[in-house]
Amino acid sequence: MKKYIFIFRLRFMNSLQYRTVVLGGVLKGFIWGFMEILMYKALYESSGSVFSMSFSQMVSYVWIQQVFMVLFRVVFADGEIYSSIAEGTIAYDLVRPVGLYGWWFSQSAANRLAFTILNCIPVFLLALLVPEPYRISWNLTVGQSIIFILSVLLAFLVVVSFAMLMYISLFYIIAQRGVRIIVTALTTFLSGGVVPLPFFPDKIRAIAQLLPFAAMQNTPLQIFCGNITGVNMIKAVAFQAFWFVTLFLIGKAAMAVSLKKVIVQGG
Amino acid sequence: MVLYMKYFLMQLKSQMQYKTSFFLAIIGQFLTAFTSFWGISFIFNNVSSVDQFTYEEVLLCFAVVMMSFSIGEMFGGGLSVFPRLMRNGSFDRILTRPRSIIFQVLAGNTDFARIGLIVQALVVLIYAVNKSRNSWTFLKICTLILMIGCGSIVFFCLFLITASCTFFTTQSLDFLNVFTYGARQFGRYPFSIYGKDILRFLTFVIPLALFQYYPLLYITDRNKSSYLVIFPVFSLLFILPSYGFFRIGLRRYKSTGS
C-alpha cells in the first residue's frame, strides 16, 4: 500500500507543474458553467416548473459539476498509460516490483486529483461571487455534507476503476482513439453530464439508475443540490460502494487474465 | 488543388489502413453527436418551447451548428497538431517548402473520422426540415446552405486562431476550446436565449450568431425581411482578423531547435 501512495505522490507533484493549463481550466469551467446556467434559465423561464428540479437546484448542480469536472471524468489525459500500451513500454511497467493494477490506479487517481485540487477552489469561489440567481448555494447540514464528501470520494473511485477497465480493454482493441471517444460519450451521458438524470424519460431513467455510471458524478451532484435526501442518501452511497467494489474486482481479475497473454507491441 | 486532392486521398488511404480504429472513431463521433441530440430531446420532453422556439426549430439550429462545426473541424481540427510540430521542429521543414503553410498542415491532417458527426448532423437536419411546419421556398433553402457554408468557415477560423496561439505559448491552451467546442455545445440553442449581451458579443466579436440566429429568424418566418438571408456572408469578415492573427504569430515564430 505504501508504494502505491508513493506513486500517487510522485504523479501528483508531476501534475502540479502545469499551472497555466490549470488557470485555463478555471476560466473554461467558469464560462462553461455560466453559459449552461443561462441556457437553463431560458428553459425555466419559458416553461416554469415542469422540471423535476428547481432552478436554484439546477444552478448548484451545474456549478458543482464544473468544480469536480476533471475528478469525475473517465477519459482524462493519462498519457503515460496510453503510450505504455501502444508503444510497448508496458514491458518496463511489468518488471517493476508493484502490481500493474495498483500502479495504473494510483497514476490515474493522482492525475485527476492534482488537477482538481488546483482547479476546484477557484471555480467554487467564482461560483460564490456571481450575482444572486446564478450563485451556488451550500444548503447541506453538517451530516449531509459528510455524506456528500463520502459520495464524491466513492464516485471518484468508481470513475477510476471504470477507467481501469477501459485501459485493460485496450490490450485487445488497439484502436485507442475510437474507444476513448465512445467511452467519453457514453459515460458522460449516462452519468448525467449532458443533462441530469432526473430529466431523462422515466423508462430510460429506470435503467440508467442501475448502471455503474449513475454511481459516478450523478450521485454526489444530486446529493449536493438536494435532490437525494434522507434515507435515500445512505442508499445512494451504498449503491456507489457496491459498484466500486464490483468494478475493482472485475478489473483486477481481467488484468490478471490479460497479462498472461499480453503481446508487447514494438521494442 | 490537384495537389490537395492527392494529399487528401493519401490521408484517407492511410487512415483506412487501421480499419477498426477508423470505424470505431466514426461510431464514437456518431454517438457523441447523439448524446448531444438526446440532451435536447429529453429537455423538450418537459417543455414545449424555449424563448418561443419550438423543438423542431431548435433542432434545425442544432443541425446547422453541428454540421458547420464538423466540417470546420474536419479540415481545421488538424491545425491542433501545431504545438507538436513546433516542439519537434518539423514546422521548420514546412516553412522551407514552396507551398502555403496552412495548406501543408491541413492537407497532412484532415480527420475523416469526423464523417460520423456530419452524418448524424445530416440526419437531424433532414428530420428537422421535414418536421418544421413552415414552407420551404427556394430562398430559404439558399439561406440554409449559406448558414452551413459560412458556419463551417467561421469554425475553421476559430480553429486557426486556437492554433495560432501556440506561436506565442508553444503549448496548447485548453482554455480556447471554449470558443470551438463551447460554440458547438451552446450553439445547439438559438443564441438569443443567452441574453442580449452575449448575443451582441456573438454578433460583433465572434460572429457565430450571424450564421445561426439571424438567418434562423428568416427561415422560421419570425422576420420576413429578406436581407437576413445574406447575414451569414457578413460572418466571413471574420477571416480577416483570424488570418491576420495567424500572420502575426508566424512572424514571431522562433524555432525551438533540433
Interface residues (C-beta under 8 A of the other chain):
Chain A: T20 V21 L23 G24 G25 L27 K28 I31 W32 M35 E36 L38 M39 A42 L43 E45 S46 S47 V50 F51 I173 I174 A175 Q176 R177 G178 V179 R180 I181 I182 T184 A185 L186 T188 F189 V194 V195 F199 F200 P201
Chain B: Y18 T20 S21 F22 F23 L24 A25 I26 I27 G28 Q29 L31 T32 F34 T35 S36 W38 G39 F42 I43 N45 N46 V47 S48 S49 V50 D51 Q52 A113 T169 Q171 L173 D174 F175 L176 N177 V178 G182 Q185 F186 Y189 I193 Y194 G195 I198
